[in-house]
């Protein structure tokens, strides 16, 4: 697996396979080997690899290897931070989100 990260540090996402590309003589993007690649295609967008600028007006990305375990650990940490924020808001506002959700589900069921 790889994290796809823009040169400004923005994480675009994670992929388990990389589609390496280069620019053909006709100016289209074609699949390439890692050694001959000028960039990668990720979620339908072409990006340059570091040290390349053949793909006009494209951002540069790096591919950072990551294991599935590391990815799951990161996602769990994000979830815990988000849940802590929700818990804080609930505490400060005096609202019990679990009770609120239960009551809404009961209303919908009736």
BELGIKA-V318100 format. One record per backbone hydrogen bond with DSSP energy under -0.5 kcal/mol. NH is the residue of the N-H (numbers start at 1). CO is the residue of the C=O. E is the energy in kcal/mol with one decimal. If there is no record, write none. Layout:
((NH	CO	E) (NH	CO	E))
This chain:
((2	15	-3.0) (3	64	-3.0) (4	13	-2.9) (5	3	-0.7) (5	62	-2.4) (6	10	-3.0) (7	60	-1.9) (9	6	-2.3) (12	4	-3.0) (12	10	-0.6) (13	4	-1.0) (15	2	-2.5) (19	41	-0.6) (20	18	-0.9) (21	39	-2.7) (22	30	-2.1) (24	22	-0.5) (24	28	-3.6) (27	24	-1.9) (30	22	-2.8) (32	20	-2.3) (37	33	-1.1) (38	21	-2.4) (39	21	-2.1) (40	47	-2.1) (41	19	-2.3) (42	40	-0.5) (42	45	-2.7) (45	42	-1.5) (47	40	-2.8) (48	59	-2.6) (49	38	-2.5) (50	61	-0.6) (52	49	-2.0) (56	54	-1.0) (58	55	-1.4) (61	48	-2.7) (62	5	-2.8) (64	3	-2.5) (64	62	-0.6) (65	63	-0.6) (66	1	-2.3) (71	67	-2.3) (72	68	-2.7) (73	69	-2.3) (74	70	-2.4) (75	71	-2.5) (76	72	-2.5) (77	73	-2.1) (78	74	-2.2) (79	75	-2.4) (80	76	-2.5) (81	77	-2.1) (82	78	-2.4) (83	79	-3.0) (84	80	-2.2) (85	81	-1.8) (86	82	-2.2) (87	83	-2.8) (88	84	-2.2) (89	85	-2.4) (90	86	-2.6) (91	87	-2.4) (92	88	-2.7) (93	89	-2.1) (94	90	-1.5) (95	90	-1.1) (97	95	-0.9) (100	96	-2.7) (101	97	-2.7) (102	98	-2.1) (103	99	-2.6) (104	100	-2.1) (105	101	-2.3) (106	102	-2.1) (107	103	-2.1) (108	104	-2.3) (109	105	-2.0) (110	106	-1.5))
